[in-house]
């Protein structure tokens, strides 16, 4: 898909120019309230998140693990809807130009209507949309309408995707390609899959789009592994967990900022190690 000029594209161009791994931060909008989410987004942006995904809560989040499922339940109980999430984007834009992706299941978008959704999202200041359960084969109208409103359409690639399938997914994507690191649902893990580097290389072979790797990314060590392989790491469940266990909204905002700073520092440390001159007999990491 031909790239459109959005904040997402500009962010990845800036990251690529300095060789730094980007940080894509996911939180569920409305957990525990829309007001809290506004504070969280600004804290994440200030801490250095390169792109922020705002999860639209859904009653049947099949791709999500228990942490994000609970967040969706809390957000729905607080009265969060797609319309309120779009309004939140507008409020964020009064204070920040951080790239924003609406991360949703397709049903809420379809219920609103594609044209109405695209127009409202673009006017509010969103940069892209990821509809988790929408396949490339069923996305022609969706892609056409969103592109007309200068919104990136981000699709998911998976370890089970063949090279042919990855190429099809990439052809429908703009902004970046979201590569799932492993099969299963979302959730923080201790280690990344052994075959992840091979999956990233396969994906590199079929697209020039930036590749953001998600599902299971939570620790500085994960970021160090991804440096030099992917263009960005997507951190979700680990951040949502910080919100869930924090005693207050202010404490959660502080914890989110600290988590992103630690991961960004790990990314920069990894870059420094890759750039450092090797001594004779030294093996590259």
Secondary structure, 3 states (H helix, E strand, C coil): CCCCCCHHHHHHHHHHHHCCCEEEEEEECCCCCHHHHHHHHHHHHHHCCCEEEEECCCCCCCCCCHHHHHHHHHHHHCCCCHHHHHHHHHHHHCCCCCEEEEEECHHHHHHHCHHHHHHHHHHHCCCEEEECCCCHHHCHHHHHHHHHCCCEEECEECCCCCHHHHHHHHHHCCCCEEEECCCCCCCCCCCCCCCHHHHHHHHHCCCCCCEEEECCCCCHHHHHHHECCECEEEECHHHHHHHHHCCCHHHHHHHHHHHHHHHHHHHHHHHHHHHCCCCCCCCCC
